[in-house]
Structures are given as C-alpha cells and as structure tokens.
Amino acid sequence: MADAAQSIAEAVLRGFDRHYALFLEITRGARARFARCDWCAGDQAQRQRILLYSDRLKETRDALRAHYDLQRFDPELWRRIKIEYIRLLYPHQQPELAETFYNSVFTSLFHRRYYNNEHIFVRPGLSTEYLEDERDATYHCFYPTREGLTRSLRRILLRADHGLPYEDLNRDLRRLVQRIKTTVLPQIEFQQHFQLRVLNALFYRNKAAYLIGMGLNGDQVIPFAIPLLNNGRGQVFVDALVIAADDITSLFSFARSYFMVDTRTPSAVVDFLQRMLPHKTKADLYTAIGLQKQGKTEFYRDFLHHLRHSTDRLEVAPGIRGLVMTVFTLPSYPYVFKVINDRFPPPKKTTRAQVERKYQIVKMQDRVGRMADTLEYSHAAFPLERISPQLLQEFERRIPSSIEIDGDLLIIRHLYIERRLTPLNLFLSRADAASAEAALLDYAQAIKDMAAANIFAGDLLLKNFGVTRHGRVIFYDYDEIEFMTDMNFRAIPEPQTPEQELAAEPWYSVGERDVFPEEFIRFITGNPALRQAVRQQHPELFDPAYWQTLQQDLRQQRYRDVYPYPQRIRFNPAAGCG
C-alpha cells in the first residue's frame, strides 16, 4: 500500500506541475503581447488560461483511472496518499495550489460523502507564510529619503522588465514627482526610513502593464500602482499614478479581468498584496492574479469558518424575484448564491445550457469593471438548520431538481456565488437626488463600457444592475447577454400612415436580434429629471449609429480604451494605447 500511495501522490503532483508550467508559459507571453500591442492575442490567452485547469484535471484523473484500481474507495489508502503528498510538497513553491489541485482530482473521482479533512485539504496542510522564490526576490526596496525621490523612481521604472524603451523617461519622472508632491506630501511627512516596496513582476491586463507597490512610512502603508502603456511605436509611457484608496480598490475589483503575473511563488505575491490591501481577502487576491481555483478554495474555507462563528440563516435575497435564477444570501456574509431554476416562465425562452454558457462567456470576457465575477461550485453543502423555512419552500418550488437532502445537509448540485450588491432599483428608491443621478449616469456608462468589450447586456432593467459600496454600478444578471457583434442595431422606422402611428404594437418587422436604441430610455426610469440627465450626458446611447460604429470597430479588432482608473488622474488624458 505504501508504494501505491507514493506512486499515486507523485502522479497527482506531476499533473499539477504540468498545469502550472503551462499556466506560467501563457502568463509569460503577456510581455511579448504587450510589446507587440497584440490585444486580440491577449484576449485569447486569457480564455486559454482559464480553460487550462479543467483540461489538466481531466488528463490527471484519466491517467489515474488507467493505471490504478480506483473503482472502490479505500479510506486507508487515501489517508496515506494525502500524507505522501504533503511530504512531496515541503520543498514546493506552490504548495497551496497543489493542494487545491489534489482536492479537484479527488472530488472528481469519488462521492462527496468522502470530502473531509482526512482525505482532502479542507484545511491547508502546509503553511505558505514567509515562502519565497529561491531564485528571484518577490519585491525590491527603495529608500527615497536616502537617495532622493527622483532617483528612486528612476530605478523603479528602469527595473520594470517590459522589454521596451521609454518614450520620454525624464518627462515621466517629472510627472510622477509632481503628482507625489501635490497628492501625497501634503498628507504625510516622510520619516527617515521611508521605504518603497515594488513587486518584481509586472501585472499585465488588457492594454497596460502595472508596477505594483507600497510605501512604508513607519506604521503607515501607502499602496500605489503605476500603469505603463504602449504608444504603438515600440515605446512605453507612464500614464498615471494610482494612489487613492478607492482607485486602487477598483484596480483589483471583482468586476475586472484577471491579471497576468509571472510568479513561481504566488503566495508571496498574495501576502504582499494583502498588506497593501488589507480589506481584500486571499480569495479576492488569488483570483485577481488568475488563480481563480485557489480563490474558490480560500473562499470556501472562509465561508465554513464564518458558518461556524455565526447563527443567522440563509434567506431569499432582497429585490425582485428573477425568472431564471433563485437567489439567496446569508445576511451576515457579503455574497449571494444563485441557482438556475428548473423552469423559466414566459417571456423567457432560454434553456439551462444557454444560461450556463452565458456565465462562462462572462468568465472568459474582459469585464471592464462592469460585470461581477462568479465562483461556480458543484455539490455545495449547506447545514439544513441554517436554511430559513421560507427559503426551503422556495427551493422546493423553484429548484427541486437541483437539491438533495443528505442527513443534516442540503446539497445544491450546481450554483454560482457573487459579491452582494444593492440592486440598482432599490438603491434609487432610497437615494437622495444627487446620489440617484450619479448612479443612473454610471448605469449608462456601464452599458457603454460593456459594449466596448463586445458585450450587450440584453436586459437593461435596473434590477439586473447593482451598486457597490463605492457607488459603482455593476451588471450581474447574464442570462440575456449577447455579443455586440451578433446584434442588429436599428432605427425605428417612421410610420407611413396614421394607423401605423397609433398602433399599440410595432407595425414593422422585428427580428430576434434586432435592437432599437431609441427605446432604451423606457428601461431607465420614469423620473423626468433623471431621464433628462441621462439624455444630456449620454446622448449617443440612444443613437443606432453609435452602436453600429462600435460594432464595426469590434469586428475589425479595433479595441476602445476603457481605463480602470479615473481620467482625471491620467497625466495626458488625450494619449491612447497603441
């Protein structure tokens, strides 16, 4: 048994090592894609990297089934396999990721009744605290009070391994120093040992490469990011200094695509980021750097811990009931849980498979800070005693095929988890006039941002959008999304007769993918003042020509710039990416 246990443990780790080697190969390609301004290839690489995990999992599981007799579960064998696996992980640079991969292999082989800490890593088996890459430092330190701020910043920019010359390094340094003097120095006084720590790896996403770091001023932590853009002529320039807390938070938002970060020791990067951004969880940060499977593991552990230390019950989420999803929440926990309903009443014409495909599209797509990321789980177990009677009735009425009661647990076969937001319609019903106008204008901008990423929201009703604690409007209901390039944006034809003008129904033909932007105002609000504000600030939203031009750009792979930080902090707002 000892030989079999060791052999199986080694086979699982080989599967993981192959996965992470391919993961890093795709990630490291971001540097060359950035240098070439090959944004289309960047999108493809993002999708390829997301699909990588399931492919390697299947490959490893099939290899185990082919070489070992695993039809019958042997608890003693798998206890020994786990022990052998932990032994193999002691010198490993990604032990936490390897544990998650092990869990995935095990749970794909056996029934959930065996999912406990004797056989899988419900709790981590090894600590990653102070784990460092033996070959490369995770970050480098600079001391502006010793060598001067300009010299420190020059060294930081020159260390950035993006492979391109600067368009005008001295100009960029002057801009950075001036911004620091006007935004940072009035608020703090640098102490003698003020230190800048900057991550060695660049963070690539969309059209930018980011230098990520923090200033340490005694017990004060000052996070910052320096976005570098390619000017399209083989040179880079510094576009901004992102230093305000809300702007940094937005950069790492759950509504944005994953960064490409070349690191052999992701736990060290996550530890660095968590010191920078203490309000972000490990689940948030692993997910932000493209390790969403580890993000799922960290989330699940945190949720189990929260359940053990809370007493409130899961209940139906506030807001208008959806036709496609049953949504519930735990009031003391900032997430919602979504399950696809068994049946969709009219006017919905979709299917379960189509809904699942739409959620997968959003996972793969650039979310431009406007579409909530989702965690997807199978066979998720919830204590029956923590489910309110009203919610249990809702389950039995709307999702009976998705639930199973196993002893004192209720098992949901498939669900999505998203960050809990305040539904926009509820937000507007409670907001003062200024807040309501700001939210509705941001809603209009959200529609345009998604369209620039080739996503048409489909259902523009306010209940399908939410508001974050920072006041940002996020879309979260994906069952009717479509690619912009698949739609037919039309102007409403002029009526030719009085009968047509007075007709209750459209007198003209309407195809399945026809969209009439002039009608969008109906979905926004009945408040005349708010309608007028949206029309004034976003008139193009209601113009078919705007949408048709955007479609043409997308079809010709001309990607519009959507910046994850405010235009007002850019050094030259007129400058664009190559």
N, C-alpha and C positions, 0 to 999 in steps of 0.2 A: 504493500500500500504506500509505503514511503516513497518508492521510486515513481509510482504513478502520480502521487500528489506533486512531487517536484516537477515531473515532466509536464503535467497539465498547467501548473503555475508558470513555468517557463514559456509554454505555448501562448498563454494569455498575455504575458508581458511582451512577447515578440509581436503579437498583434497590436498592442498599444504602441510599442516603439515604432512600428511601421506607420501607424496612423500619425503619430506626432512628427515623424520625419517628413511625411507628405504635407502635413499641415504647415510646417516651417518652410518647406520648399515653395508652396503657394504664397505664403506670407512674405518671404524674402523677395519675391518677384515684384512686390509693391514699389520698391526703389526704382527698378528699371521702368515700370509702367508710369511712375511719376515723372521720370526724366523724359520719357517719350510723349508725355501728355496723352497717353493711351487710356482714356477714361472708359471706353467701351470694354477693353480687356479687364479693367479694374472691376467693373460690374460682374463680368463673367467669373473672375477669380473669387469674388465674394460668394457667389452662388455655389461654385465648385467646392469651396472650403466648407460651407455649411453642410453639403451633402456627403462630405468625406467620411464623417463619423459612422453613419449608418452602413456605408459600404464596407468599412474595415470591421465593423462589428459583425456583420453577416459573414464576412470572409473568415474571421476567427472562430465564430460559432460553428460554421460548417466544417472547418478543419478539425475541431474538437470532436464533433459527432462522427467524422470519418475515421478518426484514429483511436477513439476511446469508446467504451461501452457506457454511455451516459443515459440510457433509457430509464433506469431506475435510480432514484435519488438515494445516495448513500451519505447520511449526515456525518459520519466519522471521516470519510474520505474528504468531504468539502471543508471540514474543520481543519484538517491537515493541509489542504491546498491553500487555504487562507493564511495559515502560519508560514508556509513556504513562500507564499507571495510577499508577505511582509518582510521576510528575510531578504528577498531579492531587491526590495525597494530601499533598503537602508542607504546604499550609495547613489540612489537615483536622483535626477534633477527635477523630475515632475511626479513625485510620489502621489500627490493628491489627485492628479489627473489619471494616473494609472489605477488608483483605487476606484475611481468612478468608472473607468473602462471595465474593470473586473466586475463591478456591480451590473453593468449593462450586459456583459456576457452571461453572467449567472441568471439574471432575471429573464433573459431570452431563452434560457434552457429549461427553467423549472417554474412550477406553480408558485403564486405569491404566498402560499402558506409557509414557505421556507425562507421568506425575506426577513431575517433577523440578524442581529449582530454576530451570531456565531458563524454565519455563512457568508455574509456580505459586510460591507463597510457602512453600516448605518451611522456609526461614529467613525471619525478618521482613525486609522491605525498608526499613522506616523505624524509627528509634528513637522510643519514646514517653517517654524519660527527660526529666523536667522539663517535660513537656507540661502546660499549664494552660489552663483555660477563660478566654478573654479577657474575659468579661463578669462572671463570678462566681468568687469565691475558692473553692477546694476545701475549705479549713478556716479556722477563726478561732482566734486565740491569746488566752489569758487568763493573767494573772500574779497568782496569789493572794498571793504574798509582798509585792506592792506595794499591792494594793487590798483585801486581805482575802479569806479563803476564801468567806465567805458572799456577799460582793458578786460575786465571780467566778461562783459557782454561780447566783446570781440572773440575771446577764446571760446565762449559758448557757441557762437554762430559758426566758427571755423571747425569746431569739433563735430558738428552735425554732418553725418555721413549720408548726404543725399546725392553726392556724386556730380554736382553742378556748381559752376561759379556763381557768385552773387552779381546781380545786375548793378548794384551800387552799395557796397558794404558800408562805406563811411556814412552815406545818407541814412541807411537803415539804423546804424548805431546812433546817429544824432536823434532820429525819431524815437527810438526806444528810451534813450536817456531823458529826453524832454518829457515823454509820457510818464516816466517814473517820477520825475521831479514834480510834475503837476498833479499826479493822482495818488502817489504813494507817500512821498516825503512829507506832504502837509499833514498826514495822518499818523505817521510813526517817526521815531528818531532811531536811526541805525545805531545799534550797540557796537562795541569794539569788535566783537567776534561774529558780527552778522555774516551769515553763510547762505550761499545759493547752492541748492542741490538740483541737478538736472539729470533726468533719466538718460542713459546712454542710447537706448533705442528710440528712434523716431516713431511717432504714431501716424500712420498713413490712413487717410479716409477720403473718398471722393477725389477732389482736386487738390488736396492740401497734405502737407507733411507738418506735424506739430512737434515742437520742442516742449516737453512737459517737465515742470519743475516746481520748486517751492523755496521761498526764503524763510530762514530760521533766524528770528530776532529774539534771543532769549527764549521765553516760553511761547512766543507768538509765531504762528505758522501762516505764511502768505502764499497760497497756491497761485500759479500762473501758467499760461500757455502762450507760445509764440508760433502762430501759423506762418508757414512758408509756402508761397505759391510759385508756380512755374509761369513765366511770362510768355511762353510759347516760342521763345527764341533760344532755348537752351540755357536759360539763366533763372535764378530764383530771387525772390524779394520777400522781405518781412512785411506781412500785410497788417498786423495789429499786435497789440499786447493785450491778451485776455487776462484780466486780473480781478474784476469784480466778482463777488461770490456767486451771484445769480448767473453770470455769463459762463463761469467755469462749470457750474452745475449743468447748465444747458448743453455744454460741450459733451458731457458724459451722460446725457439724458437717455432714458429707456426708450425714447421715441426716435433714436438715431441708429444708423447702421453701425456695425462693429468695426473697430479699428484693426488695422494690420500692424502687429507689433512683433518684431523679431526678437524673441527671448527664449533661451534654453531653460530659464528658471522663472516661470510665470508667477509663482507665489511671492518672489521677491519684488516683482513689479506691482503686484496687488497690495502688498504690505506698504510700499511706498505711496501708492495712490490712496490707500485708506488713511494714512497720516495726513495727506493733503486734503482729503475729502471725507472727514470722519462721519458725516451723515450718510455716506454711501456704504451699503453692505458689501461683504465679499461676493455675494451673489451678483450684485449690480456690476462690480468691477471685473470679475472674471468674464461675465457676459460682454461687457464693453470692449474687451480685448479679443473677442471672438471665440472664447471658450465657454459657449453657452451651455454645454453639457455639465461642466463643472458648476456653472451658475445654477443649474437646476438642482444639483446635489446640495450646494450650500443653502439654497432656498428651502429645500425640503427639511434639512436639518434644523434650520431656524424656525420653520413652521412647527415641527414636532416639539421643539423647545418651548415655543410660545403656547402651544396647546397644553403642555404640562403645567404652565405657570399662569393660566387664565381660566376663567369659568364661564365666560359668555358663550352664547350659542350661535351657530351658523344660521343665517336667516336670509330671506329673499332680499336682494339688493334694492335700494330705493330707486324710484324712477318708473317710467312707463314700461310695462312688460313687453318684451320683444316677441316677434312671431317665430324667430329662428332659434334663439338661444334661451335657455333658462339660466339666469344669473343670480348667484348668491354670494354672501360675504360673511366674514366674521367681524363684527363691529370694531373689535379692539386690534384688528390686523389690517394693514393698508393695501389689501388686494381684493380682487373679485375673482370668482370661479365661474366659468362659463361652460355649459354642456349643450350640445346640439340636440334640439327637440326631436322626438320621434316623427312628428308630422308637422307640416307647415300649412296653415290655413291660407286661403286666398287673401290677398292677391299674390302671395309668394309662389314662385314656380320653380324654385331651386331644389336641389337634392343634397343629401348629406355629403356625398362625394364632392359635389361642387363647392360646398361650404368649406370642407377641409382643404380643397385646392386653393380657395381664396386666401385662407390663413397662411398657407405655405407660400403663396405669392408675396404676401407682405413680409414674411420672414426673409425672403430672398432679395427683396427690393430695397432700394435706397429709401429710407423712411423720412428723410429730410426734417427730422424733429417734429413730425406731424402725425405719425402713426405709432400707436403703442405696440411695443414688442410683446410677445406672448411666450409663456412657458407651457409646453404641451406634455401631459402626463397620461399614462395608461395605468389602469387598475389602481387608482388612488384610493386609499383607505381613510375613512373618517369615523371617529367614535360616534356610535348611534346616540349616545346620551348628550352629545354636543349639537345635535340637529334639532331645530325647533319643530314642533308638530306642524306648523303651517308650511315650513319648507319641505318636510317629509311628504305632506299631501301634494305639494307642487311637483315633487319628484315623481310620485306615483301617477300623477295625472299627465305630466308632460314628457317625462323621460324614462318610462318603465323599462324599456329595453336596455338602458344604459346603467342600471343599478342592480346590485346584488347584495343581499344581507348575509353576512358570514359571522355568526355569533354576535358579538357586541360591536361589530364594524359594519359600516355601509361602504361598499366598494363601487366606485364610479369607473366604468370601463374606459372612458376617454373624456378628458376635459382640458380646457385652456385656462391659464391664470394670467391676469393682467393687473397692473397697478390700478388702484381705485382712484377714480377722478370724480369730480362733481359734474353730473350731466349738465350740459350747457343750458338746456331748457329750465332746469331747476335753478341754476346759477342766476339766470336772467330774471327769474321770478322774485329773487330775494335781493338783487343787486341795486345799488343806487344808480342814478342816471349815468354818471361818468364811467363807473365800472362796467355797466351794461354796454355802453357804446364801445369801450375799449375791447371787451370780449367779442362783440359782434364783428368789429373790424378785424380782429385777429382770426375769427372764424373764416371770414372772406379770404384773408391771406393764406390760411391753412389750405383752402381749396386750391388756390393758385400754386402754392408750394408743392402739393401732392401732384398736381397736373404737370409741373416741371419735371417730376420724377416718373412720368408716364403712368400715373395712377389717377383714374377718375373715380371719385367717391361713390357715384351712383345714387345712393340715398342721402340727400343733403339735409334731411330733417335734423333739427337741433339736438334731439335726444341721442343721436349717434355720435355726438362730439362731447368731450369733457374738458374741464378746466383744471389745470394743475394748481398747486399751492402758490406757484409763481405767476399765475394768471395767464399761462399759455394754453391755447386751445389745441387739443389733440383729438384725432379721429380714432375710434376704437370698434366700429361695427363693420365687418368686412364682407358680409355675405353678398353684397351687390357691387363690389368694386369691379372695375374693368380696366384694361389697359387703354390709355388715351388714344393710342394709335388704332384701336379697334372700333372707335365710336364714329358716329356721323353727326357732326355738329351743323345744325341747320337754322336758318332764319324762319320765323313763322310767315308763311305766305300771306300776302294781302288778300282780303276777301274780295270776290268779284261781284257778289250780289248782296242785297240786304238780307236775304235768308241766310247766307253764309255768315254774315257779320253777327247775326243774332242767334246763331246755332249754339245749343248747350254743349255739344260735343264737337271735336275738331272735324271740320268738313274736308280736310286734306288727309292724305295717306300718312301714316306714321309707322316706320319700320321698327324692328325690335331694338336696334342700336341707335336709333335717332335720338338726338338730344337738342333741345331748344333753349339756349342760354337765356333768352328773354323771359323765360318762365321761372328762373332761379329765384327771383325776388319773392315768389309765393312761399318758398320754403324757409325764408329767413325770419321774418317777424311781421306781426300786424301793427306794430308801433310805427306810425308815420315818421316820427323824428329819427328813429333808428334806421328805417329804410332809406331815408334821405341821406343819412351819414354814410351808409354803405355805398349808395349810388355815387356820392361825391368822391369818396376815397378809392373806390374800386370799380369805376365805370366799365372797364374792359371785361369784367366778369360776366356781363350781360350781352356782350357783343360776339356773335358767332365768328367773326373774322379773327378775333384774338385767339380763340380756341383752334381754329383752322391753321393759323400761323404756327402756333405751338406744336400742333401735330406734325406739321411739315418739318420743323426743327428736329423733333424726336425721330422721325423716320430717316432723316439724314444724319443722325447721330451728332447733332449739334446740341450739346448739353448746356442748359442755362445755369448760371451760378446761383446757388442757394447757400448763403453763408450761415454757419451755426453760431454766429456771434453778431452783435448789432452793427449795422452800417456805420453808426456814429463813432465807433472806436477804430475803424479802419484808417490807416494813415493816408491812403489815397482812394476814396470811395469809387473813383472813376476807373481804377485799374481793374482788369479782369484776369481770369486764368487763361492759359493757352488752350 
